[in-house]
């Protein structure tokens, strides 16, 4: 029954036809028998219109609607829902619950977080349209995973704002930290998990869709800077719950276990390391669990050559398998998340980083990020830039630039960084990479030692967005299907058997979680904890990659690189990329790849062209980086 409309006639607009709705003394009525005769198209909302074909609008409603509970009709497997849609117009839909988006103003927002005893209270609000909320709900979703945890809401209020809007405020007081952290990772390591906050609600009038929109967190909200909320976790650890606003202004959280002693030091800092106040302090870092790239090599150079003049430290987690790579340098190691970690970052004059400088922090909050924004930063890189555009990650980004001094390996790369990444010419230094010093030093030994080795390494890079997929969706991607097909290809198997080749397959760090999905009876699928990238490059004679910068590392060892790029693997971020400076042939088909693998030596033309990609053939990159850093930062 639809009553008290000002319209004298009412129609359903179905397939460009206007079907009249039966009139009664007080309005209009629709029976399920009538609806079953005229409309059974699922997932296709239709509008109520007047005699002119104008939709029935409630946009200027002056008094509240009276919608009875359970205002929908059902017979057997057939259901019809009448509702006011996102355009404020009266609509009908068959066999599909109306979307939650029809019933609120898309204004759900985070209102703050407070601690009460050992529980965090999270508050959010939104405005419903035309109907009162019966029960709000909230969910925490693991980013890039399907898992979603419901947070019961026992406290909420609904307040009428006007004839068609109701404000709902909800408070969540469920303790869920242990449930979210679980046994997922070692607490002294970096927790990469991101937790997104979503909401929903039910109404009395009808069932609505279970879609759960994300809660907004606006950049101008006063709670934005209130992002440190500490809870006890166990005797050894507290946990930092950090709400923050994403790039798209949605609410997300990080949960960071921090040793109790570090939390105490953070509240009441005091000298621990005995830093020489007459010396500048230089801190190096890669990922918190890594010591195998430019950061480690440059750190060792600094300690070996300049420890008398500087306080020099490397930050790494206690549980890192790479600690063995720092043997002999123990007096210059600071453990990630330790009290000394805070001390050394606050004392640092220069941060030398291979990825984000924020990895030097034991935990990231608005306050701790101020520590590194004030520091001189030098980006050592972890590969030559140019094969892929990563300016969205490593661009300058004022007012807080990603780095202050950008290390590159050639004039070509310098021009690219100046043109596309926003850095000025005097902020870019052509020095070469620290790790190439060791590579060039040991090149002749490797070539002699492995000259008869027939080992092939397949090492593709990752793809943005694919790393967010669950296993099933990843297995449907062209990336998975192409490389799985490659490592099971009968032609490759015949090459391996006929020539006694050994083939290994190694995924990028961001894709390592998918390693278990790849299988082959003649290719070894290698996990990241078995070998370092350096060891893999040393121990193989041919590299097959797609866009990875490790191709240059490999070519500087005067070993053959093949860039395997069938059409299905070319994405928007690398379509049209120049291949002139690549140190190997670009292969676009499986047949051409098999033909190229019949010869394992590096073609001479690529050896001659290496200087255009890497301007040096010496072992002085670390020295040049130090001198550039010393000059630029007036050390």
Secondary structure by P-SEA (a helix, b strand, c coil): ccccccccbbbbbcccbbbbccccccbbbbbaaaaaaccccccbbbbbbccccccccccccccccccccccccccccbbbbbbbccccccccccccccccccccccccccccccccccbbbbbbccccccccccbbbbbbbcccccbbbbbbbccbbbbbccccbbbbbbbbccccccccccccccccccccbbbbbbbccccccbbbbcbbbbbbbbcccccccccbbbbbccccccccbbbbbcccbbbbbbbbbbcaaaaaaaacccccccccccbbbbbbbccccccccaaaaaaaaaaaccccccccbbbbccccccccccccccccccccccaaaaaaaaaccccccccccccccccccaaaaaaaaaccccccccccccccccccccccccccccccbbbbccaaaaaaaacccccccccccccccaaaaaaaaaaaaaaaaccccbbbbbbbbbbcccccccaaaaaacaaaaaaaaaaacaaaaaaaaaabbbbbbbbcccccccccccccccccccccccccaaaaaaaccbbbbccccaaaaaaaacbbbbbccccccccccccccccccccbbbbccaaaaaaaaccccccaaaaaacccccccccccaaaaaaaaaaaaacc
